[in-house]
Amino acid sequence: MKLHEALDISLKAVDREIENMVKFDRDIPRASQLAKSIIELIRSGGKRVRPLMVIVGSRFGPAPDEQKIWRLAAAAEFIHAASLIHDDIIDDSPVRRGQKAMHIKLGVSGALHVGNYMSARVIELISVYSADRDKYAYNLSSLATTQLCLGEYQQLAHLYDYGVTIEQYLEKSKNKTAQLMATCLQTGAQASGADSETAELLYAFGEKLGMSFQIRDDVLDFTQSAEQLGKPAGSDLRSGQITLPVLFALQDERLAPRIRAITAASPAAEVEAVVAAIQASGALEQTERLSSRYLDEAREIIGRLARYPAHRDLQALLDYFGGRDQ
């Protein structure tokens, strides 16, 4: 069963709300390249995990306003989609969801324009809620966006930096991935009137899931086939990203010099040999154990929210994140 089905949420309705953010913007013609590019990006697919999390969070409050919740859910996907555009530019990734990445289609300046518009549109649309209790709209539109940019900068600043610490890696992962997921759950709860303790527990749950998600994503970069990834295994290392499997492998004194020798100019065969050595080193198993630890901590939070019928939705999210394809 797909995630949206397990949560009993219509993915078509989510997509329609996201597209409405573009269609009802009076400042851009529907026939413009900007509007067409965003609609094309939305229709290219995606599991809509973040908007689904906003809706799940709203089920923990006594007074959900459906129109408000769905708008916030759409905004969450806009933030995520804009970050993917920027991420592909930074990583020089030519493909996104099996299609040409935005910067390949429009050029870097065109893609930046689209990504910047999407970020600004989020702030414009949900600013109407900025005076509400706890300013949850501010958390979603401003804080989450800021942290995403910080995460991207941290990643860019440490390319081929084999001295980066595990703590720095975890901080980057929190900023780049976990914080938005956590904020989505918390925002949905706050927008529906949930008490502060429940909203904070949902934030903590989302952060644990997000950390597990990013760590598992780093494992998949080493374990999935080129066909599944749409790029060669170990592409993160090839592009200079020092992920957790690499950091664990660097603890092997015999393997560390070979890893540290990898640069942007390294031949493909040399990189492939190092990737194979990391795969055989036990580093992936260490990484998986940390991912599982975050999931266990998230599971404990579900127990603390068992009085809410929606705790079953948290279990569905946990099952989804814990059962991603190897």
N, C-alpha and C positions, 0 to 999 in steps of 0.2 A: 504493500500500500504506500502511495506517495505521501509526503509530509502534509500537503494541504488537505488531502483526503482524511488523514488521521486526525487532523485538527478541525475538520468539517468547515473549511473556509473555501469559498469559490475563488480559484486562481484567476478566472476570467474577470470577476468583479474587481479583484486587486489590480489587474492590468488595465482595466477600463479607468479606474481612478487615477492611475499613474499617467495614462495618456491624456486624461482631462487636464492635468497640470499644464500641458502644452497647448491643447486645443482651445482652452478658455483664456489663454494669455492674449490680450488684445494688442500687445505690443509687437507680436511677431506674426506675420501672415502664415497661414497653414501651408502654403505652397513654397515657403522659404526653405533654403538648404538647412537652416538651423532646425526648424520644426521637423522636416523630413528625417534628418539624421537622428534626432532623439527618438522619434517614433520607431524608426528602423532598429535602433539600439534596444528599445523596450521589447519589440517583437522578435528579437533574436533569441529569446529564451531566458532561462534563469529560474531558480527555484523560489525566489522571492522570500528567502528566509527572514530577512529583516522586517518587512511589512507584516509577515505572519506573526513575528514576535511582538510587534506593537499590538496586534489584535488579541493575541493570547494574554498579554499583560492587562488589557482592558477588562478581561473576564474576572479579574480579582477585585474590581471596584463595584460599588453599589449603584452607580449612576452613569453608565456609559452613554455618551452622546455619539450615536452611530456616525453622523456626518463628520464630526470632529475626529473620531478615531480613524476613519478611513482616509481622511486627508493627511493625518499624521503618518499613517502607514505608507501612503504614497510618497510622502516627503522622505521617509527613511530610505526607500529604494532609490530615490533621486540622489540622495547623498552618497549612497553606495555606488551607484552607476557612475557618478561624476568621479569618484575616487578611482574607479577602474580605468577610466579614460586617462587620468593622470599617471596611474600606475603603469599602464602599457607604454606610455611615452618614456617614463623613467627607465623601465626595464628594456626598452627597445623591442618590445614583443610585437610581432607582426600579426598575430591571430588572437581573436577573442571569441569564444563560443563557436569555434569552427568557421568563423568568417574573418575577413580582413579587419584588423583593429582600426579604430576611428582615425588615428593619426596617419595610417597608411592610405585610407580613403580620402581624407581631407587635407593632409599635411599637418605638421605639428601645430602651426598657428591656428588652423581651422578647428582642430580637435580641442585645443586649449580654450577656444572661444565657446565651444559647446559645453565643455566641463565647467567653465566659469559661470556660464549662464545658468546651468542646472543648480549650482550651489547658491547663486543669488536668488533664483526663483523659489527655492525652499524657504529662505529667510523672508522673502516677500509674502508668501502665501500663509505661513503660520505665525507671522508677527502679530496677527489679530489675537492670538492666545497668550501673548507674552505677559499680560497682566494677571493671568490666572495663578492660582495657588501654586507655590513652589517654582513658578516660572519654568515649567517642564518644556515648553516650546523652545525657550532659550537653550536649555540643555541639549535638545536635539539638533537645532539648526546651527548653533554657534560652537558650543563646547565640543560636540562630537566632530564637527567639521575641522575645528582647530586641532584636535588630537589626531585625526586622520592625517592631516598635513604634517604634524610633528612626527608621526610614525614613518611616513614616507621619507622625510628628511633624515631621520635616524638611519633608515635603511641605505639611503644614498650616501650618507657621510661615512659609512663603514664598508663600502665596497672593497673587497679583497683585503679587509682588515682582520687578520687572523689573531689579533690581540683582543678582539671584542670579548667581553665576558658573558657568561650565561645570564647573569642578572640584566645586562644591557639588552641582550636578545629578548628576554621576557618582557622588559619594559617596552621595547619596540613593538612586540606582538600585541601587548595590551593596547597601545595607542592606535595601531594600525587596524586591528581586527576586533579584539574583545570589547573595547569600550563602546563601540557603536551598538553591538548586539545587546550589551547590558543596558544601555540607554534606551533602546527600543522597548524592552520589557518594562523598564521603570516608567517610561513616558506613557505607555498605554495604561499602566496602573494608575498613575497620577491623574491622567486625563479623565478617568472614570471614577475618581474620588476615593481611591484606596488609601488606607492609613499609611503613615510614613514607614512603619516597621515592615509592612508587607512589601511596599515599594522598594525598600532597601534590600530585602531578601531576594526579590526578583532581580535587582541589579546584580547582586552577588552571584546568583544562579547564571545569569547571562554572561557575566565575566568569566566564570569557570568554563562554560560551554565554548565561549569564544577563544579562550586560551587553548583548550583541547583541540578545537577546530583548526587553529593556525599550526599547532604542533603536528597534528595528523597530516595537514596539507604538506608540511615540509617532509614528512616521511613518504607520502605518495609521490613526491617529486623524484624519489629514488627507487620506488617499487613498481610504479605503473609503467606500462609499455608506452613506447613513443606514440602509438595509435591512440591510446587512452588519453595521454597528456596533450597530444597535438604538438609535441616538441620532444627532443631527446631527453632520456632520463638524466637527472643531475643538472638540469638546465639552470637551477638557482646558482650552483657553484660555478658553472660556466660563465654566468653573468656577474660573478663577484659577490653574490649574496651569501653571507656566512650564517647558515641556519643551524638549528640545534643538532641534527645528526653530524654535521661537520665539527661542531664544537666538542661533542662527545668523542668523535674519532681523533681529534687533536690531542686527546689525553693519552693516546697510544704513542709512546716515544718513538717507535719504529716507523709509524705511519705519518706522524706530524710533519717531518721535513718534506715529504712528497706532497702533502696538501698545501703547505706554505709556499711551495714552488709554483703553484698554479697562479697565473696572471692572465690578463686580457689577451696576451700574445701567445699563450700556451697552445700547442698543436692539439687538434681534436683527439688524437690517439692518446696523448698524455693525460688529458682530462678524463677520457673514458676509462683508462687504467686506474686512476685515482678513485673515480666513482665506484668501480667494481671493488676496489679495496675497502672503501667505506661500507659498501653493502655487506661485505664479508666480515666486518670488524666487530660486530655486536653493538655498534652505535645506534642502529635503527631500533633494536630491542630496548635499549636504554631510553630512547626518545618515546617509544610507544608506552613504556611504563609511566613516564611523566604525564603523557596525555591521559592515560587511564586514571591517574591519581586526581587530575582535575575533574574527570567525570564522576569519580567516587565522591568528591566534595560537593559537586552539584546534586548528586543523588541524595545526600544528607539534607540539603536544603529543601528538596521536595517533601521530605518527611515533616519538616517544620511548617509546611503550608498545606498539610493534608486535610485541614478543615474546610478548604475551598474545593468545590467540585472541579475547578479548573486545574487542580494539581495534576490531573490525568493528562492535560495538555503539555505540562512540563515533562512528564514521563515520555510523551510522544516525541518531544524535542530531544530529550536525552537519548532515546532509542535511535533516532535519526543520526545524531552526531556520533554516537558510539558505533554505528553500524555502517559507516561510509565504506565504499568499495576499497579493497586493498590493491 
